[in-house]
Amino acid sequence: MHKLLPLFFLGAQLVFAQTVSQKLDTATKNLLSTSAAYSANLSLYVADESGNFVYEYQGNQGLSTASTQKIFTAAAALATLGSNYQYTTTASYSGNLNKGVLTGNLFVKSNGDPTLGSWRYDGYKPENFKQKFIEAFKTAGITKISGDVIIDDSYFDFQTTPGGWPWNDMGNYYGAGVFGVNWRENQFDMSMYGKEIKGFNVALPGVNWVSEVKTGGSSDQSLIFTAPYSEVAYINGTLPAKAVTVSGATPNPPLTLGAEIANWLQEANIDFSGKITSVSMQQIKGEKLQFAPKSNIILEYKSPTLDKIIYWFMRKSVNFYGETLVKTLGKEKSNTGSFEAGVSYLKDFWKGKGINASMINFADGSGLSPQNYVSARAEVQSLIWSRKQTWFADFYEGFPTQGNGMKMKSGTMKDTKSFAGYHTSKDGKKYVFAIIINNYQGSNISDALYKVLNVLK
């Protein structure tokens, strides 16, 4: 009698698995039979927690993923850099410091800290950095600076946004570029009243605005167009006839930080009458490049640890973090702080974990580029591998809970929707899943995918 028990339980498991598979197949066919999915492409893959196959529909097909691309970047960053990795920003000087007078230039340099001046982290907000900055000057006894303030943003290469990003995304807050020195997540907030620009929360040195905003509707339907280092910014679309805040991508974050530093020095009664510039601006103007010295450090400022950065990267889907992590991986692994180097490393990393290279045609680290083509099966494979790692808790914590209780990352772009994550059914079965749809024409795309994923509940 006891010998029959294992066979009985095995049979029960197979029946259960077939039942779930059949239900997923029915739900998938129902989705694809709708008029909204007439020309849609779908990739769906479901496995259990051990990687055993449950169901797929075109699981190997590469589709534009949107933000579920972030699961690859986040996991590779945790595995490569470690949960305790921190970025560093320094203030240093050239020349001589004698009796409080700095005869030389003040430099601020970073290795690309994406959290510098962010509002998300207690103890690391703009006012916290300002306080530590001023305290460092008081400790050093500096009362006067005879030279310039130079933001050394040379850690990464000159290209600040990945190739392939749509022009109508780049100027908006979610399309912020990556600089060697970043500030306030490279985002600015613009106060509008109808079509009138009332002001900004930060300085945007040298930027001239053209507004063709129209008044109408009850929600923000505007678009901002800016480009890295550009002195022209443009906003169009419609805004309601009331006070609203519109957020955009800062064209030149190093200079924006420099402008704030000039104000801090004034508030601290430190005499400064020089200019604000950056290494990238020296490069643009064909001037002699001046880099931060490795000595004469007056401030060393550490970022929050990577586990906290990954939390916000995943939870709020911060594209800027993803692209900074890609450049960081490129710099750390090949000493080349470029998107090309980082994306190449990212693909090699996942190939090394057994994912077929044809299923991970990465173009960036965030998913904003429509040139990313990834399959649902590849996403599931990465999630299963991540689940076995010591840092998994840091990774998992960032996944939002949505779709009536499912822990999953979502991705959204025009005519694109994706979900990837983990779920334990009411029967205790643990699933790992990914679903990606492109060219779906309906307005209730999330609900359409939930009907498929609800089978796993």
QUIQUI-V503511 format. One line per field, one symbol per residue. ss: DSSP state (a for helix, b for strand, c for the rest). burial: I if it has 16 or more other ideal C-beta (glycine too) atoms within 10 Angstrom, else O. Layout:
ss->???
burial->???
This chain:
ss->caaaaaaaaaaaaaaaaaaaaaaaaaaaaaaaccaaacccbbbbbbbbccccbbbbbcccccbccaaaaaaaaaaaaaaaaccccccbbbbbbccbbbccbbbccbbbbbcccccccccccccccaaaaaaaaaaaaaaacccbbcccbbbbccccccccccccccaaaacbaaaccccccccaaabbbbbbbccbbbbbcccccccbbbbccbbcccccbbbbbccccccbbbbbbbbcccbbbbbbbcccaaaaaaaaaaaaaaacccbbcccbbbaaaaaaacccccccccccbbbbbbcccaaaaaaaaaacccaaaaaaaaaaaaaaaaccccaaaaaaaaaaaaacccccaaabbcccccccccccbbcaaaaaaaaaaaaccccaaaaaacccbbcccbbbbbbbbccbbbbbbbbbcccccbbbbbbbbbccccccaaaaaaaaaaaac
burial->OOOOOOOOOOOOOOOOIOOIIOOIOOIIOOIIOOOIIOOIIIIIIIIIOOOOOIIIIIIOIIIIIIIIIIIIIIIIIIIIIOIOIIIOIIIIIIIOIOOOIIOIIIIIIIIIIIIIIIOIOOOIIIOOIIOOIIOIIOOIOIOIIOIIIIIIIIIIIOOIIIOOIOOOIIIIIIIIIIIIIIIIIIIIOIOIOIIOOOOIOIIIOOIOOOOOIOOOOOOOOIIIIIIIIOOOIIIIIIIIOOOIOIIIIIIIIIIIIIIIIIOIIOOIOIOIOOOIIIIIIIOOOOOOOIOIIOOIIIIOIOIIOIIIIIIIIIOOIIIIIIIIIIIIIIIIIOOIIIIIIIIIIIIOIIOOOOIOOOIIOIIIIIIIIIOIIIIIIIIIIIIIIIIOOOIOOIIOOIIOOOIOOIIIIIIOIOOIIIIIIIIOOOOOIOIIIIIIIIIIOOOOIOOIIIOIIOIIO
